[in-house]
Each structure stands twice: as C-alpha cells, then as structure tokens.
C-alpha cells in the first residue's frame, strides 16, 4: 500500500471553500476539525442532488472505498489546495481478519489512508503478541483483538501470512548444550555454584599468604580447595593451577553430558570428532614468576623443564585434550576478559559447520598472584573493601561500587550438534544459538562510555541466533562493579532494548571477576537460568545506581518470564581490556 499520486510538491495551503466550488480531483476535509486531524478525501465525482445540495463522491487520498456525502451548495469545506489524478487513487478494501487464524511470523500492515502524509505501519506476530518493531526496542505491541479491530473507515489493513519455510539442505547445524562443569570460589562443581547463586553467598576471601602482606588490596575470589588434591598426583604436577581447574570442570561437564568417565575411547566417541576450545588471558601467571625466582636464587639448573609448557595460556586446553583423549582440535582464545565467551562462540561455529560434532568450551584462569593484584591495584581498578562484615566487596551496578575483585576458576560447557545429541538420547539444557563480537577501538583499558561497541556485539549475537531483540528474556551482564564499565554496559543495553524491561543479573558479586574464565562460568549460570527458569539475584547491588536504568534483579531470585509476550533468548555478556566485546545467545528448548 502506498500513495500512488505524487502531489508532494504542491504547496499544501488549507483554506475554506463552498461545496459548489469543489470539482473532481480536489483534496478536501469536510470540517476544520477533520483538517486538524489530517482526515482528507479526494473528490472523485460531483452531481447536483437538488437545487440546494450536491452529491459529492469521496475516496481517501491513499486509496480505499468510495462514499457519498450530500452537501449544501453553501456548505463550507476545507480545500487542501491540491489537485490529484482521480484515476491514480486506487480502490482498496481491508482484508477480513475476523476468521483468520494468526501464526507466529505473520505480518499485518495498516495504512491511515485519509492522511496524505501517512506511512504504512507494520506489526509482526511473535510470542503471541504483535510487535511494531522487533529490534528497535520501542516496546509498542498490540494484541490479536486489537489487530483485528484496525480496519475501519480511515484505515486499510493487509494481512501477510508467514511464508512457508523450506529446510535448507547442507546448512548450518543446530548446536545444543548437553553438559556443564565448574570450579569457582563457591566450590567445586556446578551444584555448588548454583546453590551459592540462589542462596546469595559469595566466595571472596582474605588473602593471608605472606606474599600478599604488603599489597594495598588483599581480597580475591579464590577456589576454596586445592585442585591438585582432586587429581592424580603425577598428572597434577604437570599442570598449572588454571589447567587443573579446567580438567576438573571438563570432567564434570563430560560426565554431566552422559559420557563415560575417562574420555572419548571409553564413551565410544570418535576422538577426531571432538574438540576443545578454552579461553584464557594468562592461564597461570605464577609458574613464570616462580621460574624467574628460581633462576635468580639457584641459577639455570634450578629452573624446571616444565616451566615453559606450564606457562603458556594454551596449557588448559591441551591438558583437557590429554585427559579425555580428544584429538579433533584443542584451541585457546585470548581476548582479555572476553576470552571464555569468545572460545564458546568459536566452538559453536566449529560444530555448526561440521568440523567437529562435540566440543568442550569455556574458560580457565588462575591469576590471583601478587604482581597481578598489585598491577590492578595500581590501576585503581580493584575494590578496596574487605570481607570482615560478611558482605561482598564486589557490587555490580551498585550505587556504592568501587571496583572489581580479582578471581580464579573454570567453567566448561559440552556443546554438541543437535542430531548427535538426540541420536544418543542426551539431556539437552538449551540451544547455543548464536554469538557476536565487536571491538570498541577506544582505549587500551577503559570502555567506550557510549556503549556502542557493546551494543553492536549484543545485536550481532541476537541476529546470529536467528532472533530479534524482543526474543530476549534475560541478560547475564558482564558488570565488573567498576563505575565506568557498568555504566557503559548499561548504556548499551538501554540502547538495544529501549523501553523493554529485560531482567538483568550479574554474578561477580558472588565470585569476583574470574578474568578469562568469567565467560565460561557465566555461560554455565545463564544455561542454568534458562533450564530452571530462575534468575539469581545480583549480590552486592543492594541499592542500584540510578544512572544504570536497567531492571536489575536484586534481593531475591526471580522467576524467568514465560507465556504470552515472552521470548526464548538469554544473553551472556563478556567485555575485556582493549575493547574486546563478546556476547553469547542461548535459547531455551521445550
């Protein structure tokens, strides 16, 4: 539907005339009030009715049906001072929507045909609600009943059914999450993580080692057990701390996915069709520091031959592949604090396009070391609060936030091609539906305050998932509890979601910032949120900063929105120094 008569260049100068002066082609409003509200008609025909009256046939200027009006010859009407080609104004009739059974993806367009300057407005049905804008965040929606009532004398309505979808042969495969594993400051295992999140507990502790004594900040999110004690002694000696975390998390995820302990051979899985994709910034910085100390204290002979292989950030991925006998690939992604999320996204694509069928993906990090702590403190990035009062010093989105808390741990997901998972009868948590990347190109450490790069990554993740902004029902925010970082992320989310109140939570108040492992652990939490339908509260954000402007879940956990008008996507955000932005989109199933 469109205005088929081009009169936009003719000056629009409404003025009163008598009905006797009206001729076919004139654009008129029957009353000043009609002119005020842009209700105009084209005169298609005039005919004397009586010596005192004229029958005038009128049609809306953008098309519609004709109707007659009997006007006194001296009756004053408003002329728009425009002449239109009557033959170019189409006859249009609204579609009858009374008996139509609407489906998801249907489109309805409405045009106010009496307004020469009107634009067609379209609504798309999604989640049982008609949305005017699926991605702009306007929040304007209509019900089925309201859409059916759109057609009237002033509007022409068209219904465009959703086109039938044809399955693409050889297209990208759907990727699902079948297993979870975690080692965090809340304990070893996914259950310890989830219980701690729901109970509102944190795992941030005082660092009592002698090497931390002189530091200005001495709190961190540390794993409460020695991972080496949970592994065979000989194997643990060849792994750095981050790799130990990764192997424990990977073993848990592997078993949670329904595979047999031991690895691919024991599970009857082709090891060449399984991959590992882990994120890390440094992995374990203490190995290199320790090697340098031994070099200075004891000379070259004091340096262990394992120093180099245990220093590289890729050690975690290689140790997981060794432990579970995975030969398909073992990749490491280093993208600052976005490393874990980007590693998961990379694994999604490797499965989508047939490179592997199964992947263990996530992140592992162990950088609670004196030098790293001192560096972060020198940047004034760390919270200076202690833990003596029992509250978390990490306060994402909180009005009194003063910096992040350094942390360590690992989070691993088992990702799998859907047909592979269903063929073996696996339990499916959710779909790993898409992911998005962007770069701020703003500063080596500070985020872009506009949030433009973050917003781009969010939109790309939603688009990659084949969805729309209205589909998002939850965001697990990066929210490190730095003043600038939280504001930039909030700015981005407001830009993407507009007036929609999407429940947002952040778990760094429970754990601290796990650096390269943060994306892996937060993805585990987001999967559990979708699976259980519960959004954990944001610990530490007792009073949310007024400038945030988001629906931050605080106090107690909240049920995830379901039903009419709700979507199916949850996002897990990760952003890192240098402007690395990564967002994972997960879709609930069932």
C-alpha positions, 0 to 999 in steps of 0.5 A: 500500500502506498500513495500512488499520486505524487502531489508532494510538491504542491504547496499544501495551503488549507483554506475554506471553500463552498461545496459548489466550488469543489470539482473532481480531483480536489483534496478536501476535509469536510470540517476544520476539525477533520483538517486538524486531524489530517482526515482528507478525501479526494473528490472523485465525482460531483452531481447536483442532488437538488437545487440546494445540495450536491452529491459529492463522491469521496475516496481517501487520498491513499486509496480505499472505498468510495462514499457519498456525502450530500452537501449544501451548495453553501456548505463550507469545506476545507480545500487542501489546495491540491489537485490529484489524478482521480484515476491514480487513487486506487480502490482498496478494501481491508482484508477480513481478519475476523476468521483468520487464524494468526501464526507466529511470523505473520505480518499485518500492515495498516495504512491511515489512508485519509492522511496524505502524509501517512506511512504504512505501519507494520506489526509482526506476530511473535510470542503471541503478541504483535510487535511494531518493531522487533529490534528497535526496542520501542516496546509498542505491541498490540494484541490479536483483538486489537489487530483485528479491530484496525480496519475501519473507515480511515484505515486499510489493513493487509494481512501477510501470512508467514511464508512457508519455510523450506529446510535448507539442505547442507546448512548450518547445524543446530548446536545444543548444550548437553553438559556443564562443569565448574570450579569457582570460589563457591566450590567445586562443581556446578551444584555448588555454584548454583546453590551459592547463586540462589542462596546469595553467598559469595566466595571472596576471601582474605588473602593471608599468604605472606606474599600478599602482606604488603599489597594495598588490596588483599581480597580475591575470589579464590577456589576454596580447595586445592585442585591438585588434591582432586587429581592424580598426583603425577598428572597434577604436577604437570599442570598449572593451577588454571589447567587443573581447574579446567580438567576438573570442570571438563570432567564434570561437564563430560560426565554431566553430558552422559559420557563415560568417565575417562574420555572419548575411547571409553564413551565410544566417541570418535576422538577426531570428532571432538574438540576443545576450545578454552579461553584464557588471558594468562592461564597461570601467571605464577609458574613464570614468576616462580621460574624467574625466582628460581633462576635468580636464587639457584641459577639455570639448573634450578629452573624446571623443564616444565616451566615453559609448557606450564606457562603458556595460556594454551596449557588448559586446553591441551591438558583437557585434550590429554585427559579425555583423549580428544584429538579433533582440535584443542584451541585457546582464545585470548581476548582479555576478559572476553576470552571464555565467551569468545572460545564458546562462540568459536566452538559453536561455529566449529560444530555448526559447520561440521568440523567437529560434532562435540566440543568442550568450551569455556574458560580457565584462569588462575591469576590471583598472584601478587604482581597481578593484584598489585598491577590492578591495584595500581590501576585503581581498578580493584575494590578496596573493601574487605570481607570482615562484615560478611558482605561482598566487596564486589557490587555490580551496578551498585550505587556504592561500587568501587571496583572489581575483585580479582578471581580464579576458576573454570567453567566448561560447557559440552556443546554438541550438534543437535542430531548427535545429541538426540541420536544418543538420547542426551539431556539437552539444557538449551540451544547455543544459538548464536554469538557476536563480537565487536571491538570498541577501538577506544582505549587500551583499558577503559570502555567506550562510555557510549556503549556502542561497541557493546551494543553492536556485539549484543545485536550481532549475537541476537541476529546470529541466533536467528532472533530479534531483540524482543526474543530476549528474556534475560541478560547475564551482564558482564558488570565488573562493579567498576563505575565506568564499565557498568555504566557503559554496559548499561548504556548499551543495553538501554540502547538495544532494548529501549523501553523493554524491561529485560531482567538483568543479573550479574554474578561477580558479586558472588565470585569476583571477576574470574578474568578469562574464565568469567565467560565460561562460568557465566555461560554455565549460570545463564544455561542454568537460568534458562533450564530452571527458569530462575534468575539469581539475584545480583549480590552486592547491588543492594541499592542500584545506581540510578544512572544504570536504568536497567531492571536489575534483579536484586534481593531475591531470585526471580522467576524467568518470564514465560507465556504470552509476550515472552521470548526464548533468548538469554544473553551472556555478556563478556567485555575485556581490556582493549575493547574486546566485546563478546556476547553469547545467545542461548535459547531455551528448548521445550 
